[in-house]
């Protein structure tokens, strides 16, 4: 009887050790997968885009035409790289959860850093970055709720237009100064700040409309789920 009582804890103990070992191996495997995904080519480009953000802000804070053009160059390189990291991820079959998190994060950080710095310098009304941030947080929160409910909501048609106007508008605001423009023998001057402001304000209105469309799509998907 004593020998049988002693055997049960040993078997239970062996089972617990095996279970803990399995959990540890799972965590190590998950960690190594994240590290591998983090440093693949597309995600490395995305992280470089994030590194460019402080450079854009510091150059812009100098408030000189030369440093403003440097900030434009850095911002433009970062914006263009957004195309290449997505293209390479699909081309090399390196689409990952890490990339799906980092890519939109980098885009939002770029936009928010530039607009907040412009507002801090008095080159942009403060309500614009406030609306942009509020819209992004609201839509992101709604997406998380939709995922939790098992709903798939198609993105609005205005998303790409909003992003294009937003990026071009920010570039114009970063240039800020007025420069002479020659086009097919025709010479004029362009106030880049004014042009950028118009485009950015237009993108803000489109982003609000797209957010409303997303909320309406969420409510419709929710109603459809409840009726089925």
N, C-alpha and C positions, 0 to 999 in steps of 0.2 A: 504493500500500500504506500509506503514512504517513497519507494522508487518511482511509482507511477505519478505521485504528486509532484516529484521533482522534475519529471520529464515534460510536463505541460508548460511550465514557465520557460523551459529552455526552448521548446518549439515556438512558443509565442514570442520569446525574445529574438529568436533567429528570424522570425517573420518580420518583426519590427525593424531589425537592422536592414533586411532586404528592402523593405518599403522605403526607409529613409534613404538608402543608397540609390534607389530608383528615382526618388524625388530630386536628389542632389544631381544625378546624371541629367535629368530633364532640365533642371535650371541651368546647368553648365552648357548643355546643348543649345538652349534658347539664347543664353548670353553670347555664345560663340556665333550664332546665326545673326544676331543683331550687330555684333562687331564686324562681321563679314559684310553685311549689307551696308553698314555705315560708311565703310571705306571703299566701296566699289566706285567705279568711274562716275556714274550719274550722280550719286549722292555726294561724292567728293566735290563735284562742280557746284552742287547746291550749297554745301558748306562754305565754299569759297565765296559764293554770292553773299552769304551772311557776313563773312569777314569784311567784305567791301563796305558794309553799311557804316561803320564808324569813320572810315575814310571819307565817305560822302558827307557826313555830318560835319566833320572837322574842317574840310575844305570849304564847305558852305559858310561856316561860321566866320571865315576870314573876310567875307563881304568885299572881295575884290574881283574884277572881271577874270583875272587869270585863275584864281582858285575856284571861282564858280564854274569855269570851263573844265577844270580838273574834276570837280564833283559831278558834272554832267557826263564826262568820259567814264568815270567809275560806275555811275548809276546806269548808263547805257550798256556797258559791258555786262553788268549784273543782270539787267533786263533781258538782253539777248541770250545770255547763258541759260535763261529759263527755258528757251526752246530746245537747246542742245541736250540738257540733262534729261528731258522727257523723251526726246527722240532716241538718245542712246539707250535709255532704259528699255524702250520697246524693241529697238533694233538688236540689242545684246541679250534680250530676255532677262533683264535685271530688275523688273518691276517688283517692288517689295513694299511691305507695310511701313518700313522705316522711311522709304522714299515718299510714299503717299502722305506721310506726316510732315516730313521736312520741306517738301517742295512748296505747298501752300503757306507754310509757316514763314519761309524765306520771303515769299512774295508780300505777305502782310507786313512783315518787319521792315522791308524796304519802303513800302508806301507810308507806313506810320512814322518811321524815323525821319523821312524827308519832310512830310507835311507838318509834323510837330516842330521840327527845327525851323522850318519856314515861318510857322506861326510865332515861335519864340523870338524870331528876328523882326517880326512886324511886317513880313512880306506876304503874309497870308492870314485871312480872318480865322480866328480860333474855332469858329463853329464848324468849319470844314473838316478838320481832323476829328472833331468830336462826333460828327455825323458818320464819318467813315468808320471810326472805331466802334460806335454803337451798332451800326449795321452789321459789321463783320461778327461781333460778339453775339448778336441776336440770331443771325443765320447759323452760325456755328453751333450755338446752343440748341437750336431747332433741329439741326442735323443729328446731333447726339440723341435727342429724344426720338427722332424718326428711326434711327438705327435700333434703339431700345425697343421700339414698337414693331420692328421688322418691316418698316415701310421703305420703299424706294421712291424718291421724288426726283423727277427729271429737272436738271438745271434750266433756268430761264434762258431765252434766246438773247437777252441783253447782257449776259455775263461777259462774253468776249468783247463786245463793243465797249462796255464799261471799263474793262481792263485796259484796252487799247487807248481810249481817251484819257484814262487816269495816268498811264505811264507817259504819254506824249505831253500831257498837261504839266506833269511834274518836271519833265525835262525843260519845258519852256520857263517854268518858274525858277528852276536852278540856274538857267542862263541869265535871267533877270534883266539884263541890260539891253539897251537898244543898239542894234548893229545895222550897217548898210547891207542891203541885199541886191545882188545883180542876177537877173534872170532873163536870158535871151536878149541881152542888150538893154533891158529895162532895169533901171536902178531906182531903188526906194529904200526906206528904212523900216525896220520891224521892231516893235516893242515886244520882246519875247515874254516879258512878265505878263503883259495884258493878254496875249494869245494863250499862254499857259493857264492863266486864271479862268478864262472863258471855257477852255476845254475841261479843266478840272471840275468846275462848277457843273458843267453839263454831265460829266461822269458821275457826280454825286447824285444828281436827280435820277439818272438811269439806274444807279445802284439802289436807290430807295424803291423805285418802281419794281426792280427785279426782286428785292426783298419781300415786297408785298405779294408778288406773284408766287414766291416760294412759300409764304405763309398760307396763301389760298390753296396751293397745291397740297400742302400738308393737311389742311382741314378736309379737303376732298378725299385724300387717301385715307384719312382716319375714318371718315363717314363710310367709305366703301368697305373698309375692314370690319366695321361694326355691323353693317348690313349683311355681310356674307357669313 
